[in-house]
Amino acid sequence: MALQRRLASITPALLLSVALAACAGEVGPAGGVRTPSPSPAPTPSPTVPALPGDAMVRIPAGEFVMGASQEQLDAVVEFGFSPRWMEHLDLVIRGATPAHTVYLDAFEIDLHEVTNAQYSRFVHTMGLTPPAFVTDQRLTRPENPVVGVSWEDAAAFCAWAGKRLPTEAEWEKAARGVEGYDYPWGNAWDPAKLRTSDGVSGRDLAGFDDWSDWIDETGSPSSNAGTTGTGAGNAAVGPAPVGSHPEGASPYGVMDMAGNVWEWVADWFDADYYKVSPERNPTGPDTGQRRVLRGGGWDAPRVMAYTWFREDFMTPPEKRDVTGFRCARDG
């Protein structure tokens, strides 16, 4: 069908060109009339699959402040984290400094996280293995963000769709805008504008000493602790359908940049990278062991939903039920 549409669009123009040349004629070397051959048709561009719900948002070129200020870091202690959580957060929070100005060229980013419906088309077209956790209906509704995909899976999908994973800098600018918000919608916390652990269970994950304790109480299907919990029949846990919190959109209108699922980005993680990051279009370290995750997930404490918060809890081959992605492309 794509070929038929392409031929339908170019054939009339070629026929008209040939007809006019034939009528006018062209004088040849011997004085006769020669009908010129039509010019070769241009090589068609690769056909990019049309995907349902594949809307993108254009982010204009310009500067923004990336990372966290000392004032923003100091506010984290107000959450009342247990010592276990503070030990974990120390490295990650250190990686969010220093705040620095970055210039980005214009780009486009997906309005929503990639859904199960979109990813399913990719899997079936390419003959691939479905993502992990396909048997848990709380995770696999068509309108939910796809989870259980590795970094390699996410990068392959974006390439198939004619896109790529966003850089960490692109992701952060799309999430916080030039205003430098803590959350996509502003600086004031509002659990009604996103899906995180306190919205799922009424209790922020940061209030538990161990992840498995929170899982057991909420009935989370999360694999992070290697258990489905004692309340595994709780249909309230898991991600929400994409776009369920329009009031939590970023300054550019991008949805679900806080909570719902963690999102893979292109960059390798390095806690010291901001100290040496280039000012224009940074793409992260050349090598590393873990890729950056952004945005926080449906089972994450609210501090992880900060627009400047960066995580590295997964290696590229890993797959978890809290991790998805969205795509970007040059603008």
GIHU-V130886 format. One line per field, one symbol per residue. phi: phi as a letter, one per 40 degrees, with the letter a starting at -180 (. if undefined). burial: I if it has 16 or more other C-alpha atoms within 10 Angstrom, else O. Layout:
phi = ???
burial = ???
This chain:
phi = .ccccccccbcdccccccccccccgaccdcgccbcccccccccccdccdcbdgccbbcbccicacbgbcccccccccccgccdccccccdcccdccbccacbbbccabbdcbccccccccccccccgcccccgcccccbbddccccbgbccccccccccccgbaccccccdccccbgccgccbdcibccaccbabbccccbgbcdccbcbdcccccccgcccccbgacgcbcccccchccddgcbcccccdcgccfcbggbcbcbccccacbcccbcccbfcbgccaibbccbbggbcbccccccdcccbbacbcdccbbcbbbabbaacb
burial = OOOOOOOOOOOOOOOOOOOOIOOOOOOOOOOOOOIOOOOOOOOOOOOOOOOOOOOIIIIOOOIIIIIIOOOOOOOOOOOOIOOOIIOOIOOIIIIIIIOIOIIIOOIIIIIIIIIIIIIIOIOOOOOOOOIIIIOOOIIIIIIIIIIIIIIOIIIIIIIOIOIIIIIIIIIIIIIIIOOIIIIIIIOOOOIOIIIIIIIIIOIIIIIIOOIIOIIIOIIIIIIOOOOIIOOIOOOOIIIIIIIIIOOIIIIIIIIIIIIIIIIIIIIIIIIOIIOOIOOOOIIIOOOOOIIIIIIIIIIIIIIIIIIIIIIIOIOIOOIIIIIIIIIIIOO
